[in-house]
């Protein structure tokens, strides 16, 4: 997506400008992104303004979990672009399916992304092991250890997701206070009112007694 926008950057080399004047140029969003990637700080200011005006424009960027998942897909598929597209599609469907089964909280989204990432990581190591077995080659020890670590991470992610979904209904019910049901009394004369006493309660007792209070 390429959009044309106003990029307001001050040019200190132009001495004909007043202090409050700025140089305005027509640039595309692609150009702003390119300048930001090359380290242009003025372009970063423009990019921040664009993100404020169009918060949904970069919703798919800056997502760490998505970057991790994409890199695992690339590691598994290699240069085969068809295989990569198919894996990206199945990964999106897996993630969306897990989200649809839950409550949609931000905490659950984080755990779902972790489950998907560890699923791909485990699949990567299992694929290497399968290829070694197919070629009759022993799997190196470091690869065995990496595969076991990936399996443990995936199991922990699944356990965390299961725990969150188990506790979610209980947390929701605990957040809602139970209504207090008061039974009406037929005889209103028997209703007693408790008035909170102000000050010391011993002083209140002495005030009600008819006997003199000892001074020592």
Biotite code that builds the C-alpha atoms (Angstrom):
import biotite.structure as struc

atoms = struc.array([
    struc.Atom([0.000, 0.000, 0.000], chain_id="A", res_id=1, res_name="UNK", atom_name="CA", element="C"),
    struc.Atom([1.491, 3.313, -1.083], chain_id="A", res_id=2, res_name="UNK", atom_name="CA", element="C"),
    struc.Atom([-0.071, 6.578, 0.052], chain_id="A", res_id=3, res_name="UNK", atom_name="CA", element="C"),
    struc.Atom([0.956, 10.153, -0.677], chain_id="A", res_id=4, res_name="UNK", atom_name="CA", element="C"),
    struc.Atom([1.296, 12.405, 2.342], chain_id="A", res_id=5, res_name="UNK", atom_name="CA", element="C"),
    struc.Atom([2.680, 15.731, 3.469], chain_id="A", res_id=6, res_name="UNK", atom_name="CA", element="C"),
    struc.Atom([6.135, 15.328, 4.990], chain_id="A", res_id=7, res_name="UNK", atom_name="CA", element="C"),
    struc.Atom([7.055, 18.446, 6.960], chain_id="A", res_id=8, res_name="UNK", atom_name="CA", element="C"),
    struc.Atom([10.804, 18.607, 7.551], chain_id="A", res_id=9, res_name="UNK", atom_name="CA", element="C"),
    struc.Atom([12.762, 21.751, 8.256], chain_id="A", res_id=10, res_name="UNK", atom_name="CA", element="C"),
    struc.Atom([15.756, 22.379, 6.053], chain_id="A", res_id=11, res_name="UNK", atom_name="CA", element="C"),
    struc.Atom([18.411, 24.206, 8.113], chain_id="A", res_id=12, res_name="UNK", atom_name="CA", element="C"),
    struc.Atom([20.491, 24.868, 4.986], chain_id="A", res_id=13, res_name="UNK", atom_name="CA", element="C"),
    struc.Atom([17.770, 27.079, 3.495], chain_id="A", res_id=14, res_name="UNK", atom_name="CA", element="C"),
    struc.Atom([18.476, 30.550, 4.930], chain_id="A", res_id=15, res_name="UNK", atom_name="CA", element="C"),
    struc.Atom([15.494, 32.183, 3.174], chain_id="A", res_id=16, res_name="UNK", atom_name="CA", element="C"),
    struc.Atom([13.018, 30.590, 5.581], chain_id="A", res_id=17, res_name="UNK", atom_name="CA", element="C"),
    struc.Atom([11.677, 32.231, 8.691], chain_id="A", res_id=18, res_name="UNK", atom_name="CA", element="C"),
    struc.Atom([12.190, 30.320, 11.997], chain_id="A", res_id=19, res_name="UNK", atom_name="CA", element="C"),
    struc.Atom([8.586, 29.049, 12.046], chain_id="A", res_id=20, res_name="UNK", atom_name="CA", element="C"),
    struc.Atom([8.468, 28.039, 8.383], chain_id="A", res_id=21, res_name="UNK", atom_name="CA", element="C"),
    struc.Atom([8.881, 24.455, 7.217], chain_id="A", res_id=22, res_name="UNK", atom_name="CA", element="C"),
    struc.Atom([9.649, 22.783, 3.924], chain_id="A", res_id=23, res_name="UNK", atom_name="CA", element="C"),
    struc.Atom([6.745, 20.693, 2.658], chain_id="A", res_id=24, res_name="UNK", atom_name="CA", element="C"),
    struc.Atom([7.273, 17.893, 0.190], chain_id="A", res_id=25, res_name="UNK", atom_name="CA", element="C"),
    struc.Atom([5.021, 15.207, -1.241], chain_id="A", res_id=26, res_name="UNK", atom_name="CA", element="C"),
    struc.Atom([6.338, 11.774, -0.313], chain_id="A", res_id=27, res_name="UNK", atom_name="CA", element="C"),
    struc.Atom([4.850, 8.301, -0.366], chain_id="A", res_id=28, res_name="UNK", atom_name="CA", element="C"),
    struc.Atom([4.445, 6.012, 2.588], chain_id="A", res_id=29, res_name="UNK", atom_name="CA", element="C"),
    struc.Atom([6.940, 3.680, 0.969], chain_id="A", res_id=30, res_name="UNK", atom_name="CA", element="C"),
    struc.Atom([9.503, 6.489, 0.917], chain_id="A", res_id=31, res_name="UNK", atom_name="CA", element="C"),
    struc.Atom([8.896, 7.316, 4.596], chain_id="A", res_id=32, res_name="UNK", atom_name="CA", element="C"),
    struc.Atom([9.380, 3.666, 5.566], chain_id="A", res_id=33, res_name="UNK", atom_name="CA", element="C"),
    struc.Atom([12.545, 3.474, 3.466], chain_id="A", res_id=34, res_name="UNK", atom_name="CA", element="C"),
    struc.Atom([13.965, 6.569, 5.162], chain_id="A", res_id=35, res_name="UNK", atom_name="CA", element="C"),
    struc.Atom([13.125, 5.209, 8.614], chain_id="A", res_id=36, res_name="UNK", atom_name="CA", element="C"),
    struc.Atom([14.885, 1.937, 7.830], chain_id="A", res_id=37, res_name="UNK", atom_name="CA", element="C"),
    struc.Atom([17.962, 3.904, 6.768], chain_id="A", res_id=38, res_name="UNK", atom_name="CA", element="C"),
    struc.Atom([18.018, 5.868, 10.045], chain_id="A", res_id=39, res_name="UNK", atom_name="CA", element="C"),
    struc.Atom([16.401, 9.183, 9.008], chain_id="A", res_id=40, res_name="UNK", atom_name="CA", element="C"),
    struc.Atom([15.155, 10.758, 12.274], chain_id="A", res_id=41, res_name="UNK", atom_name="CA", element="C"),
    struc.Atom([13.022, 13.346, 10.443], chain_id="A", res_id=42, res_name="UNK", atom_name="CA", element="C"),
    struc.Atom([11.172, 10.530, 8.712], chain_id="A", res_id=43, res_name="UNK", atom_name="CA", element="C"),
    struc.Atom([10.521, 8.923, 12.116], chain_id="A", res_id=44, res_name="UNK", atom_name="CA", element="C"),
    struc.Atom([8.661, 12.083, 13.194], chain_id="A", res_id=45, res_name="UNK", atom_name="CA", element="C"),
    struc.Atom([6.524, 11.857, 10.071], chain_id="A", res_id=46, res_name="UNK", atom_name="CA", element="C"),
    struc.Atom([5.921, 8.150, 10.638], chain_id="A", res_id=47, res_name="UNK", atom_name="CA", element="C"),
    struc.Atom([4.717, 8.783, 14.196], chain_id="A", res_id=48, res_name="UNK", atom_name="CA", element="C"),
    struc.Atom([2.254, 11.396, 12.950], chain_id="A", res_id=49, res_name="UNK", atom_name="CA", element="C"),
    struc.Atom([0.954, 9.017, 10.293], chain_id="A", res_id=50, res_name="UNK", atom_name="CA", element="C"),
    struc.Atom([0.476, 6.254, 12.888], chain_id="A", res_id=51, res_name="UNK", atom_name="CA", element="C"),
    struc.Atom([-1.494, 8.639, 15.097], chain_id="A", res_id=52, res_name="UNK", atom_name="CA", element="C"),
    struc.Atom([-3.747, 9.660, 12.219], chain_id="A", res_id=53, res_name="UNK", atom_name="CA", element="C"),
    struc.Atom([-4.086, 6.105, 10.848], chain_id="A", res_id=54, res_name="UNK", atom_name="CA", element="C"),
    struc.Atom([-3.666, 3.662, 13.781], chain_id="A", res_id=55, res_name="UNK", atom_name="CA", element="C"),
    struc.Atom([-4.777, 0.655, 11.706], chain_id="A", res_id=56, res_name="UNK", atom_name="CA", element="C"),
    struc.Atom([-2.315, 1.275, 8.890], chain_id="A", res_id=57, res_name="UNK", atom_name="CA", element="C"),
    struc.Atom([0.543, -0.621, 10.552], chain_id="A", res_id=58, res_name="UNK", atom_name="CA", element="C"),
    struc.Atom([-1.496, -3.049, 12.642], chain_id="A", res_id=59, res_name="UNK", atom_name="CA", element="C"),
    struc.Atom([0.280, -6.022, 11.065], chain_id="A", res_id=60, res_name="UNK", atom_name="CA", element="C"),
    struc.Atom([3.767, -4.614, 11.732], chain_id="A", res_id=61, res_name="UNK", atom_name="CA", element="C"),
    struc.Atom([5.740, -4.558, 14.961], chain_id="A", res_id=62, res_name="UNK", atom_name="CA", element="C"),
    struc.Atom([4.253, -7.862, 16.112], chain_id="A", res_id=63, res_name="UNK", atom_name="CA", element="C"),
    struc.Atom([7.097, -9.824, 17.710], chain_id="A", res_id=64, res_name="UNK", atom_name="CA", element="C"),
    struc.Atom([5.198, -13.123, 17.856], chain_id="A", res_id=65, res_name="UNK", atom_name="CA", element="C"),
    struc.Atom([4.266, -12.843, 14.169], chain_id="A", res_id=66, res_name="UNK", atom_name="CA", element="C"),
    struc.Atom([7.921, -12.254, 13.252], chain_id="A", res_id=67, res_name="UNK", atom_name="CA", element="C"),
    struc.Atom([8.999, -15.320, 15.234], chain_id="A", res_id=68, res_name="UNK", atom_name="CA", element="C"),
    struc.Atom([6.331, -17.483, 13.626], chain_id="A", res_id=69, res_name="UNK", atom_name="CA", element="C"),
    struc.Atom([7.269, -16.225, 10.148], chain_id="A", res_id=70, res_name="UNK", atom_name="CA", element="C"),
    struc.Atom([10.943, -17.008, 10.710], chain_id="A", res_id=71, res_name="UNK", atom_name="CA", element="C"),
    struc.Atom([10.131, -20.553, 11.821], chain_id="A", res_id=72, res_name="UNK", atom_name="CA", element="C"),
    struc.Atom([7.994, -21.014, 8.720], chain_id="A", res_id=73, res_name="UNK", atom_name="CA", element="C"),
    struc.Atom([10.879, -19.807, 6.551], chain_id="A", res_id=74, res_name="UNK", atom_name="CA", element="C"),
    struc.Atom([13.281, -22.153, 8.331], chain_id="A", res_id=75, res_name="UNK", atom_name="CA", element="C"),
    struc.Atom([10.981, -25.109, 7.693], chain_id="A", res_id=76, res_name="UNK", atom_name="CA", element="C"),
    struc.Atom([9.990, -24.333, 4.110], chain_id="A", res_id=77, res_name="UNK", atom_name="CA", element="C"),
    struc.Atom([13.380, -23.127, 2.872], chain_id="A", res_id=78, res_name="UNK", atom_name="CA", element="C"),
    struc.Atom([13.412, -21.581, -0.629], chain_id="A", res_id=79, res_name="UNK", atom_name="CA", element="C"),
    struc.Atom([10.157, -23.329, -1.620], chain_id="A", res_id=80, res_name="UNK", atom_name="CA", element="C"),
    struc.Atom([7.753, -20.388, -1.852], chain_id="A", res_id=81, res_name="UNK", atom_name="CA", element="C"),
    struc.Atom([4.724, -22.607, -2.473], chain_id="A", res_id=82, res_name="UNK", atom_name="CA", element="C"),
    struc.Atom([5.418, -24.584, 0.685], chain_id="A", res_id=83, res_name="UNK", atom_name="CA", element="C"),
    struc.Atom([5.981, -21.356, 2.580], chain_id="A", res_id=84, res_name="UNK", atom_name="CA", element="C"),
    struc.Atom([2.644, -19.886, 1.523], chain_id="A", res_id=85, res_name="UNK", atom_name="CA", element="C"),
    struc.Atom([0.829, -23.082, 2.452], chain_id="A", res_id=86, res_name="UNK", atom_name="CA", element="C"),
    struc.Atom([2.477, -23.122, 5.872], chain_id="A", res_id=87, res_name="UNK", atom_name="CA", element="C"),
    struc.Atom([1.717, -19.454, 6.482], chain_id="A", res_id=88, res_name="UNK", atom_name="CA", element="C"),
    struc.Atom([-1.914, -20.124, 5.626], chain_id="A", res_id=89, res_name="UNK", atom_name="CA", element="C"),
    struc.Atom([-2.151, -23.135, 7.958], chain_id="A", res_id=90, res_name="UNK", atom_name="CA", element="C"),
    struc.Atom([-0.382, -21.203, 10.727], chain_id="A", res_id=91, res_name="UNK", atom_name="CA", element="C"),
    struc.Atom([-2.871, -18.346, 10.471], chain_id="A", res_id=92, res_name="UNK", atom_name="CA", element="C"),
    struc.Atom([-5.748, -20.807, 10.568], chain_id="A", res_id=93, res_name="UNK", atom_name="CA", element="C"),
    struc.Atom([-4.284, -22.552, 13.627], chain_id="A", res_id=94, res_name="UNK", atom_name="CA", element="C"),
    struc.Atom([-3.843, -19.269, 15.467], chain_id="A", res_id=95, res_name="UNK", atom_name="CA", element="C"),
    struc.Atom([-7.326, -18.041, 14.584], chain_id="A", res_id=96, res_name="UNK", atom_name="CA", element="C"),
    struc.Atom([-8.851, -21.358, 15.595], chain_id="A", res_id=97, res_name="UNK", atom_name="CA", element="C"),
    struc.Atom([-7.191, -21.218, 19.008], chain_id="A", res_id=98, res_name="UNK", atom_name="CA", element="C"),
    struc.Atom([-8.349, -17.623, 19.493], chain_id="A", res_id=99, res_name="UNK", atom_name="CA", element="C"),
    struc.Atom([-11.929, -18.493, 18.528], chain_id="A", res_id=100, res_name="UNK", atom_name="CA", element="C"),
    struc.Atom([-12.025, -21.186, 21.214], chain_id="A", res_id=101, res_name="UNK", atom_name="CA", element="C"),
    struc.Atom([-11.075, -18.763, 23.985], chain_id="A", res_id=102, res_name="UNK", atom_name="CA", element="C"),
    struc.Atom([-12.298, -15.611, 25.673], chain_id="A", res_id=103, res_name="UNK", atom_name="CA", element="C"),
    struc.Atom([-10.241, -13.193, 23.565], chain_id="A", res_id=104, res_name="UNK", atom_name="CA", element="C"),
    struc.Atom([-8.305, -11.534, 26.403], chain_id="A", res_id=105, res_name="UNK", atom_name="CA", element="C"),
    struc.Atom([-4.900, -10.014, 25.727], chain_id="A", res_id=106, res_name="UNK", atom_name="CA", element="C"),
    struc.Atom([-3.244, -12.473, 28.106], chain_id="A", res_id=107, res_name="UNK", atom_name="CA", element="C"),
    struc.Atom([-4.758, -15.393, 26.244], chain_id="A", res_id=108, res_name="UNK", atom_name="CA", element="C"),
    struc.Atom([-3.618, -13.929, 22.913], chain_id="A", res_id=109, res_name="UNK", atom_name="CA", element="C"),
    struc.Atom([-0.043, -13.838, 24.178], chain_id="A", res_id=110, res_name="UNK", atom_name="CA", element="C"),
    struc.Atom([-0.192, -17.475, 25.237], chain_id="A", res_id=111, res_name="UNK", atom_name="CA", element="C"),
    struc.Atom([-1.830, -18.520, 21.948], chain_id="A", res_id=112, res_name="UNK", atom_name="CA", element="C"),
    struc.Atom([1.005, -16.868, 20.016], chain_id="A", res_id=113, res_name="UNK", atom_name="CA", element="C"),
    struc.Atom([3.473, -18.731, 22.210], chain_id="A", res_id=114, res_name="UNK", atom_name="CA", element="C"),
    struc.Atom([1.691, -22.024, 21.511], chain_id="A", res_id=115, res_name="UNK", atom_name="CA", element="C"),
    struc.Atom([1.837, -21.415, 17.756], chain_id="A", res_id=116, res_name="UNK", atom_name="CA", element="C"),
    struc.Atom([5.520, -20.412, 17.862], chain_id="A", res_id=117, res_name="UNK", atom_name="CA", element="C"),
    struc.Atom([6.558, -23.439, 19.922], chain_id="A", res_id=118, res_name="UNK", atom_name="CA", element="C"),
    struc.Atom([4.472, -25.667, 17.658], chain_id="A", res_id=119, res_name="UNK", atom_name="CA", element="C"),
    struc.Atom([6.500, -24.464, 14.662], chain_id="A", res_id=120, res_name="UNK", atom_name="CA", element="C"),
    struc.Atom([9.764, -24.748, 16.573], chain_id="A", res_id=121, res_name="UNK", atom_name="CA", element="C"),
    struc.Atom([8.994, -28.312, 17.579], chain_id="A", res_id=122, res_name="UNK", atom_name="CA", element="C"),
    struc.Atom([7.994, -29.129, 14.010], chain_id="A", res_id=123, res_name="UNK", atom_name="CA", element="C"),
    struc.Atom([11.287, -27.737, 12.712], chain_id="A", res_id=124, res_name="UNK", atom_name="CA", element="C"),
    struc.Atom([13.330, -30.065, 14.916], chain_id="A", res_id=125, res_name="UNK", atom_name="CA", element="C"),
    struc.Atom([11.089, -33.027, 14.232], chain_id="A", res_id=126, res_name="UNK", atom_name="CA", element="C"),
    struc.Atom([11.533, -32.443, 10.501], chain_id="A", res_id=127, res_name="UNK", atom_name="CA", element="C"),
    struc.Atom([15.317, -32.527, 10.878], chain_id="A", res_id=128, res_name="UNK", atom_name="CA", element="C"),
    struc.Atom([15.065, -35.733, 12.879], chain_id="A", res_id=129, res_name="UNK", atom_name="CA", element="C"),
    struc.Atom([12.786, -37.308, 10.283], chain_id="A", res_id=130, res_name="UNK", atom_name="CA", element="C"),
    struc.Atom([15.210, -36.440, 7.476], chain_id="A", res_id=131, res_name="UNK", atom_name="CA", element="C"),
    struc.Atom([18.124, -37.913, 9.405], chain_id="A", res_id=132, res_name="UNK", atom_name="CA", element="C"),
    struc.Atom([16.202, -41.116, 10.045], chain_id="A", res_id=133, res_name="UNK", atom_name="CA", element="C"),
    struc.Atom([15.236, -41.293, 6.377], chain_id="A", res_id=134, res_name="UNK", atom_name="CA", element="C"),
    struc.Atom([18.883, -41.042, 5.341], chain_id="A", res_id=135, res_name="UNK", atom_name="CA", element="C"),
    struc.Atom([20.046, -43.498, 8.000], chain_id="A", res_id=136, res_name="UNK", atom_name="CA", element="C"),
    struc.Atom([22.096, -40.839, 9.759], chain_id="A", res_id=137, res_name="UNK", atom_name="CA", element="C"),
    struc.Atom([22.294, -40.519, 13.534], chain_id="A", res_id=138, res_name="UNK", atom_name="CA", element="C"),
    struc.Atom([20.926, -37.276, 14.890], chain_id="A", res_id=139, res_name="UNK", atom_name="CA", element="C"),
    struc.Atom([23.691, -35.140, 16.479], chain_id="A", res_id=140, res_name="UNK", atom_name="CA", element="C"),
    struc.Atom([23.499, -34.738, 20.250], chain_id="A", res_id=141, res_name="UNK", atom_name="CA", element="C"),
    struc.Atom([23.124, -30.979, 20.101], chain_id="A", res_id=142, res_name="UNK", atom_name="CA", element="C"),
    struc.Atom([20.172, -31.466, 17.781], chain_id="A", res_id=143, res_name="UNK", atom_name="CA", element="C"),
    struc.Atom([18.613, -33.984, 20.173], chain_id="A", res_id=144, res_name="UNK", atom_name="CA", element="C"),
    struc.Atom([18.970, -31.499, 23.039], chain_id="A", res_id=145, res_name="UNK", atom_name="CA", element="C"),
    struc.Atom([17.451, -28.691, 20.953], chain_id="A", res_id=146, res_name="UNK", atom_name="CA", element="C"),
    struc.Atom([14.524, -30.929, 20.022], chain_id="A", res_id=147, res_name="UNK", atom_name="CA", element="C"),
    struc.Atom([13.901, -31.818, 23.660], chain_id="A", res_id=148, res_name="UNK", atom_name="CA", element="C"),
    struc.Atom([13.993, -28.165, 24.709], chain_id="A", res_id=149, res_name="UNK", atom_name="CA", element="C"),
    struc.Atom([11.512, -27.293, 21.974], chain_id="A", res_id=150, res_name="UNK", atom_name="CA", element="C"),
    struc.Atom([9.192, -30.060, 23.164], chain_id="A", res_id=151, res_name="UNK", atom_name="CA", element="C"),
    struc.Atom([9.338, -28.835, 26.760], chain_id="A", res_id=152, res_name="UNK", atom_name="CA", element="C"),
    struc.Atom([8.616, -25.255, 25.694], chain_id="A", res_id=153, res_name="UNK", atom_name="CA", element="C"),
    struc.Atom([5.635, -26.390, 23.650], chain_id="A", res_id=154, res_name="UNK", atom_name="CA", element="C"),
    struc.Atom([4.276, -28.455, 26.536], chain_id="A", res_id=155, res_name="UNK", atom_name="CA", element="C"),
    struc.Atom([4.632, -25.497, 28.921], chain_id="A", res_id=156, res_name="UNK", atom_name="CA", element="C"),
    struc.Atom([2.834, -23.214, 26.477], chain_id="A", res_id=157, res_name="UNK", atom_name="CA", element="C"),
    struc.Atom([-0.029, -25.690, 26.124], chain_id="A", res_id=158, res_name="UNK", atom_name="CA", element="C"),
    struc.Atom([-0.207, -26.063, 29.902], chain_id="A", res_id=159, res_name="UNK", atom_name="CA", element="C"),
    struc.Atom([-0.344, -22.278, 30.358], chain_id="A", res_id=160, res_name="UNK", atom_name="CA", element="C"),
    struc.Atom([-3.134, -21.960, 27.810], chain_id="A", res_id=161, res_name="UNK", atom_name="CA", element="C"),
    struc.Atom([-5.115, -24.747, 29.476], chain_id="A", res_id=162, res_name="UNK", atom_name="CA", element="C"),
    struc.Atom([-4.680, -23.131, 32.898], chain_id="A", res_id=163, res_name="UNK", atom_name="CA", element="C"),
    struc.Atom([-5.837, -19.724, 31.673], chain_id="A", res_id=164, res_name="UNK", atom_name="CA", element="C"),
    struc.Atom([-8.941, -21.183, 30.074], chain_id="A", res_id=165, res_name="UNK", atom_name="CA", element="C"),
    struc.Atom([-9.710, -23.206, 33.187], chain_id="A", res_id=166, res_name="UNK", atom_name="CA", element="C"),
    struc.Atom([-9.454, -20.181, 35.463], chain_id="A", res_id=167, res_name="UNK", atom_name="CA", element="C"),
    struc.Atom([-11.163, -17.694, 33.135], chain_id="A", res_id=168, res_name="UNK", atom_name="CA", element="C"),
    struc.Atom([-14.788, -18.662, 34.060], chain_id="A", res_id=169, res_name="UNK", atom_name="CA", element="C"),
    struc.Atom([-13.914, -18.669, 37.765], chain_id="A", res_id=170, res_name="UNK", atom_name="CA", element="C"),
    struc.Atom([-12.271, -15.256, 37.573], chain_id="A", res_id=171, res_name="UNK", atom_name="CA", element="C"),
    struc.Atom([-15.246, -13.857, 35.656], chain_id="A", res_id=172, res_name="UNK", atom_name="CA", element="C"),
    struc.Atom([-17.735, -15.159, 38.229], chain_id="A", res_id=173, res_name="UNK", atom_name="CA", element="C"),
    struc.Atom([-15.633, -13.889, 41.123], chain_id="A", res_id=174, res_name="UNK", atom_name="CA", element="C"),
    struc.Atom([-15.572, -10.413, 39.598], chain_id="A", res_id=175, res_name="UNK", atom_name="CA", element="C"),
    struc.Atom([-19.389, -10.218, 39.646], chain_id="A", res_id=176, res_name="UNK", atom_name="CA", element="C"),
    struc.Atom([-20.732, -9.648, 43.193], chain_id="A", res_id=177, res_name="UNK", atom_name="CA", element="C"),
    struc.Atom([-23.634, -11.845, 44.240], chain_id="A", res_id=178, res_name="UNK", atom_name="CA", element="C"),
    struc.Atom([-26.880, -9.951, 44.779], chain_id="A", res_id=179, res_name="UNK", atom_name="CA", element="C"),
    struc.Atom([-27.932, -9.565, 48.416], chain_id="A", res_id=180, res_name="UNK", atom_name="CA", element="C"),
    struc.Atom([-31.518, -10.735, 48.947], chain_id="A", res_id=181, res_name="UNK", atom_name="CA", element="C"),
    struc.Atom([-33.235, -9.178, 51.928], chain_id="A", res_id=182, res_name="UNK", atom_name="CA", element="C"),
    struc.Atom([-36.413, -10.778, 53.185], chain_id="A", res_id=183, res_name="UNK", atom_name="CA", element="C"),
    struc.Atom([-39.047, -8.200, 54.109], chain_id="A", res_id=184, res_name="UNK", atom_name="CA", element="C"),
    struc.Atom([-40.203, -8.200, 57.737], chain_id="A", res_id=185, res_name="UNK", atom_name="CA", element="C"),
    struc.Atom([-43.932, -8.187, 58.410], chain_id="A", res_id=186, res_name="UNK", atom_name="CA", element="C"),
    struc.Atom([-43.692, -6.433, 61.791], chain_id="A", res_id=187, res_name="UNK", atom_name="CA", element="C"),
    struc.Atom([-41.923, -3.138, 61.300], chain_id="A", res_id=188, res_name="UNK", atom_name="CA", element="C"),
    struc.Atom([-41.964, -2.396, 65.046], chain_id="A", res_id=189, res_name="UNK", atom_name="CA", element="C"),
    struc.Atom([-39.437, -5.191, 65.655], chain_id="A", res_id=190, res_name="UNK", atom_name="CA", element="C"),
    struc.Atom([-36.915, -3.612, 63.343], chain_id="A", res_id=191, res_name="UNK", atom_name="CA", element="C"),
    struc.Atom([-33.907, -2.433, 65.276], chain_id="A", res_id=192, res_name="UNK", atom_name="CA", element="C"),
    struc.Atom([-31.428, 0.107, 64.118], chain_id="A", res_id=193, res_name="UNK", atom_name="CA", element="C"),
    struc.Atom([-27.808, 0.021, 65.101], chain_id="A", res_id=194, res_name="UNK", atom_name="CA", element="C"),
    struc.Atom([-26.399, 3.514, 65.407], chain_id="A", res_id=195, res_name="UNK", atom_name="CA", element="C"),
    struc.Atom([-22.608, 3.638, 65.390], chain_id="A", res_id=196, res_name="UNK", atom_name="CA", element="C"),
    struc.Atom([-21.226, 5.089, 68.584], chain_id="A", res_id=197, res_name="UNK", atom_name="CA", element="C"),
    struc.Atom([-18.863, 7.979, 68.299], chain_id="A", res_id=198, res_name="UNK", atom_name="CA", element="C"),
    struc.Atom([-15.916, 8.203, 70.638], chain_id="A", res_id=199, res_name="UNK", atom_name="CA", element="C"),
    struc.Atom([-14.823, 5.698, 73.247], chain_id="A", res_id=200, res_name="UNK", atom_name="CA", element="C"),
    struc.Atom([-17.306, 2.882, 73.948], chain_id="A", res_id=201, res_name="UNK", atom_name="CA", element="C"),
    struc.Atom([-16.410, 2.828, 77.670], chain_id="A", res_id=202, res_name="UNK", atom_name="CA", element="C"),
    struc.Atom([-17.320, 6.507, 77.907], chain_id="A", res_id=203, res_name="UNK", atom_name="CA", element="C"),
    struc.Atom([-20.704, 5.728, 76.403], chain_id="A", res_id=204, res_name="UNK", atom_name="CA", element="C"),
    struc.Atom([-21.303, 3.061, 79.090], chain_id="A", res_id=205, res_name="UNK", atom_name="CA", element="C"),
    struc.Atom([-20.450, 5.506, 81.876], chain_id="A", res_id=206, res_name="UNK", atom_name="CA", element="C"),
    struc.Atom([-22.759, 8.108, 80.350], chain_id="A", res_id=207, res_name="UNK", atom_name="CA", element="C"),
    struc.Atom([-25.727, 5.723, 80.567], chain_id="A", res_id=208, res_name="UNK", atom_name="CA", element="C"),
    struc.Atom([-25.135, 4.508, 84.153], chain_id="A", res_id=209, res_name="UNK", atom_name="CA", element="C"),
    struc.Atom([-26.801, 6.159, 87.193], chain_id="A", res_id=210, res_name="UNK", atom_name="CA", element="C"),
    struc.Atom([-24.000, 5.274, 89.590], chain_id="A", res_id=211, res_name="UNK", atom_name="CA", element="C"),
    struc.Atom([-21.182, 7.716, 90.196], chain_id="A", res_id=212, res_name="UNK", atom_name="CA", element="C"),
    struc.Atom([-17.983, 6.980, 88.393], chain_id="A", res_id=213, res_name="UNK", atom_name="CA", element="C"),
    struc.Atom([-15.064, 6.284, 90.723], chain_id="A", res_id=214, res_name="UNK", atom_name="CA", element="C"),
    struc.Atom([-12.315, 8.826, 90.382], chain_id="A", res_id=215, res_name="UNK", atom_name="CA", element="C"),
    struc.Atom([-9.470, 6.458, 91.453], chain_id="A", res_id=216, res_name="UNK", atom_name="CA", element="C"),
])
